[in-house]
Amino acid sequence: MEALIHAFERDVRLIPEDRFAVYQKGWEGRIGMALIDAVYSKQTRYKTKRGKGLLARLLAFQDEHAEAGRDLRNLLELPESALRRILGNGVTNRRSKASAVLEAARNLGQLGVYTHQEYDHCNQAHRDAYLGVHGLGPVTHNYFGMLLGYPDTKPDTWIIRAVQRVADAEGIRVKVDSKLARTVLTAAHERTGLGKTVTHMDHAVWLTERERTA
């Protein structure tokens, strides 16, 4: 573990400094948008050259349902078809992402959580309300918190790939999963201080790793 962390530290120091300032806070104050983004981001392209990625659909939803983006009570008034019409028919673990969004919103609502101000990312009950939804897991839960301004990492495919690339280059025989990737990236941020928060480093690594295969 220590050898991998040191190697990853060296790797992130090669990333252009300006990349660590690229990340902009996602959906602070708009819990509905953060929830939708977190769920729909799973195995989805955020941007495409033709402007048809998830981001374009998120902005379209925000324009049409601004109140649902801020308050889960308004989001829960929408039928699943309203989400699917704008955001698409994506699935997670053989269920629609739209249904997963609405179930998570209902679970949070049962705890009296409808707005960003009422949500606490460190509260175990709030965490369980999200993770109790079939098809949702800790990676997107981390991202949900990040979108609301909680410093964290989203160890998705690109972050895992970055850590695995470093391990392979160093001859470290390990299969990197999301848990290990999160541990390594968090430790690298603590030791290097690159990026205002660990989220800024996460985004810089994500951008750089994607470019490697572009």
N, C-alpha and C positions, 0 to 999 in steps of 0.2 A: 504493500500500500504506500509506504513512504517513498519508495523509488518512483512509483507512478506519479505521485503528487509532485515530486521535484521535477520530473520530466515534463509534466503538464505545465508547471510554472514556467519553465523555459520556453515552452511552445506558445503560451499566451503572450509572453513578452515580445514575440515576433509580430503580433497583431498591431496594425497601425493605431497610434494613440487616439486618433479622432473617432475610431469605431466605438470606443468605450463611452462616448458621450451621445451616441445615436439614439439610444432607447428613450422613448417618451412615455410618460405615464399613460396607461391604457384607457380605462373607463372609470376613473375615480368619481364617486358620486352617482354612478349608473350601474347598479348591481345587476339589473336585468341584462344589459348589454355585456357585462363581464361574464355572466353565466352562459349566455348564448355563445359568446366568443370562445370560452373555455371548452364547451362541449363540441361545437362545430369545428374547432381547430384540429381535432384528432384526425390524423392521416388525411389532411386537406392542405392544398396549396393556398397560402395566404394571399399571394399576389401572382398574377400572370402577366405576360407581356401585352396581352390583349385586354387587360383590366377586368378579367372575369373571375378572379379568385375570390376567396372568402371575404376579404376586406370590402370589396365593392358591394357584396350582399349585406354585410353588416351595416354599412352606411345607408343602404336603401331601407333596411328595416328601421334604423334609427330615425330616418326622415319621416317614415310613415307612422311609426309607433313610438314617439318620443317618450310618452309617459310610461309605457311598458318598459322602456329602457332604464327608467329611474326607480320604478316601484313595482315589486313583484305582484302586488294586488292587481295592477293593470295588466301585467303580463299574463296572469292566470285567467283573465277574462277572455283571452284570445283562444280560439280553437287551434288544435294542432295543425289544421290545414292552413291557417294564416301564416304560421312559421314556415311550413314547407313550401308555400307559394313563393316566398321571398328568399329563404335561406337554402332551399333545395331539399332533396330527399335522402340525404346522407344517413347512414346507419352506423351503429356502434353495437357490437355483440348481438347482431341480428335483430335490433330494434331501431326504430327511427330516432335520430338525434333530437328531433322536435319533441317526441314523447319523453325523452330523458330530461330535456330542459324543463319541461312542465312538471315532471315528477319531483325534480330537485327543488323547484320553486315552491311546490306544495309542501314538501318536507320542511323547508326553511320557514315557510309561513306558519306551519304548525308550532314553531318555536317562537312565533312573534317577530320573525325577521323578514321584513319587506323592503327595507332600504339599506343603503351602504352604512348609514350611521348605526343601524341596529345589528350589523354583522360583525362578528369577531373571528378572524381567521384562526386564532389560537384556541378558540373554545371547542372542546371535544364534541359537544352536542351538535354544534354547527358543522363541524367536520364530518360527523357521522351522517348528518342529513344529506350531505352531498355523496359521500362514499357508499351510502346505503342504496343508491340507485344502480340497478343492473346496467352495466355498460360504461360506468364512470369509475375512475380510479385515481390513485394519488398523483399521477403526473398532471392530469388536467385540473385536479384540485389545487395543486401548487400554482398552476397557471392562473386559475380563478383568483387566488389571492394576489398574485403579481399584478393582475389587471386592475385590482382595487388598491394597489399601492403598497402591498406588503412585500418587502424584499425577500426574494426566493429564487429558485431556479425551476426551469421546466425541462427536465432531462429527456427530451424527445429523441427522435431518430438522429438528428444532426448533432446533438450534444453527445449522445452515446457514441456516434461515429467518430467524433473528434477525440474522445478519450481512448477509444479502441485504436485509432490510428497511432496515437502516441505510444500506447502500450506495445503495439506490434513493432513499431520502429525501434523501441528500446529492448526488444526481445523479452518483454514481460509476458509470461504466459497466463493470461487471464481473459475470461469472457466478460466484457463490460455490460452491465445491465443498468437500468435507470437509477437504482439505489447507489451503486458504486459511482456512476457518473456524477450524481448530485454531490456525493461526499468529496470527490476529487475537485470538482469545480468550486465548491464552497471553500475548501481548504486553500485552493490556489488564490481565491479572492482575499481571504484573510491574510495570507502571507505577502501578496504583492500589492494589495490596495488599488489595483487597476480597476477603474470604474467606481462611480460614486457609491453604488450598492452592488450586491452580488447579481442582481437582476441586470444591471448594465453590463457586467462581464458576460453573463449568460447570453445576452443579445449579441454582443460582439463576437463571441465564439460561434454562435448560430449563423450569423451573417457570413463569417469567414469560411466556415465549413461548407456551407451551401455553395459558395463561390468555387470551391475546389472541384466540384462536379458539374459546374454550369457549362 
